[in-house]
Amino acid sequence: MEKKLGFDLRLQVGSKFIAGTTSDTFNIEGKRRESIMKSDQGNKQWENIGRAITFSANLYVMHGSDANNMTIQDVRQACAANTTGYYEYGGDLANDPIVTGNCMFLSISETSDSENFATATVNFEELEGSGGWGTRSSSL
């Protein structure tokens, strides 16, 4: 086994990608349902009923014209409209593990001052039942 130097989060809406990402956070949580039945002598039992995936991307505020990438205005509008897109999270090399699926843009928070480049944090949620586990077939 060896340590992995960072995973990448790739986000796409239509033919455009989110550019300028600097870091990201990826969360997977099992969803469960509680039940109490006579056959269990009144003891609580838990059943896994799926998963919830939420994630966020920190990025530089990008503007200008680029046919392949979303501008800050595109990202703002996607969050305001809860636009859906496609995501991949994992390594860049062949056979690296990845998680893929469709996601919804939830919110954006921007930070700006006179000393540094403007940045933003965008939050997403996987659309239930849309994702999968796998490995990258070829290096990016």
C-alpha positions in Angstrom: 0.0 0.0 0.0 1.1 3.6 -0.6 -0.2 7.0 0.2 -2.1 8.9 -2.6 -1.2 12.5 -3.4 -4.7 14.0 -3.7 -7.8 13.0 -5.6 -9.5 15.3 -8.2 -13.1 16.3 -8.5 -14.2 16.8 -12.1 -17.6 18.6 -12.5 -19.4 19.0 -15.8 -22.6 20.7 -16.9 -23.4 20.0 -20.5 -20.1 20.4 -22.4 -18.5 22.8 -19.8 -16.3 22.0 -16.8 -15.7 23.9 -13.6 -12.2 25.4 -13.9 -9.8 26.7 -11.2 -10.5 24.2 -8.5 -7.9 24.2 -5.7 -9.2 21.7 -3.2 -12.3 19.7 -2.5 -14.2 17.8 0.2 -16.0 14.6 -0.5 -18.4 13.0 2.0 -20.2 9.6 1.9 -22.7 8.7 4.5 -24.7 5.5 4.7 -28.5 6.1 5.1 -30.3 3.8 7.5 -33.8 3.1 8.7 -34.7 2.1 12.3 -37.2 -0.7 13.0 -38.4 -2.3 16.2 -40.2 -5.6 15.8 -41.6 -8.2 18.2 -39.3 -10.8 16.8 -36.3 -8.6 17.9 -37.7 -8.5 21.5 -38.2 -4.8 21.2 -34.6 -4.0 20.4 -33.8 -1.5 17.7 -32.5 -2.8 14.4 -30.9 -0.8 11.7 -31.1 -1.4 8.0 -28.9 0.3 5.3 -31.2 1.9 2.7 -28.6 3.6 0.5 -26.1 6.4 0.7 -25.9 10.2 0.7 -23.0 11.9 -1.0 -22.2 15.5 -0.6 -19.2 17.4 -1.7 -17.7 20.9 -2.1 -15.1 22.4 -4.4 -13.0 25.4 -3.6 -12.0 27.4 -6.7 -10.6 30.6 -8.0 -13.3 32.9 -9.4 -12.9 32.6 -13.2 -14.3 35.0 -15.8 -13.7 35.8 -19.4 -14.7 33.7 -22.4 -13.8 30.0 -22.6 -16.0 27.5 -24.5 -14.9 24.6 -22.3 -15.2 26.0 -18.8 -17.8 27.6 -16.7 -17.4 31.2 -15.6 -18.3 32.5 -12.2 -21.6 33.8 -13.6 -22.3 30.3 -15.0 -21.6 28.7 -11.5 -23.8 31.4 -9.7 -26.7 30.7 -12.1 -26.3 26.9 -11.7 -26.5 27.2 -7.9 -29.5 29.6 -8.0 -31.4 27.2 -10.3 -30.1 23.9 -8.6 -28.8 22.8 -12.0 -27.7 19.2 -12.3 -24.4 18.0 -13.7 -22.0 15.0 -13.8 -19.2 14.4 -11.4 -16.1 12.1 -11.1 -14.1 11.9 -7.9 -10.8 10.0 -7.7 -7.3 9.6 -9.1 -6.0 10.6 -12.5 -4.2 7.4 -13.3 -5.4 4.2 -15.0 -6.9 1.8 -12.4 -7.3 4.5 -9.7 -10.6 4.2 -7.8 -13.3 6.7 -8.8 -16.9 7.5 -7.7 -19.2 8.9 -10.5 -22.7 10.1 -10.7 -25.0 13.0 -11.3 -25.2 15.9 -8.9 -27.1 19.0 -8.1 -25.5 22.4 -7.5 -26.7 23.6 -4.0 -24.9 26.8 -3.1 -22.0 29.1 -3.6 -20.0 31.2 -1.2 -17.5 33.8 -2.5 -14.6 35.4 -0.7 -12.9 38.5 -2.0 -10.5 41.2 -0.7 -8.1 43.7 -2.2 -5.0 41.6 -1.5 -5.8 38.1 -3.0 -7.5 36.4 -5.9 -11.2 36.0 -5.4 -12.3 32.5 -4.4 -15.5 30.6 -4.1 -16.8 27.4 -2.4 -19.5 25.5 -4.3 -21.6 22.8 -2.6 -23.1 19.8 -4.3 -25.2 16.8 -3.6 -25.4 13.5 -5.5 -28.8 12.7 -7.1 -30.0 9.6 -5.3 -29.4 6.4 -7.2 -27.3 8.0 -9.9 -23.8 7.1 -8.8 -21.4 4.2 -9.0 -18.1 2.9 -7.9 -15.3 2.0 -10.4 -11.8 2.4 -11.5 -10.4 4.8 -14.1 -9.9 3.0 -17.4 -7.1 5.3 -18.6 -5.0 8.2 -17.3 -6.3 11.7 -17.8 
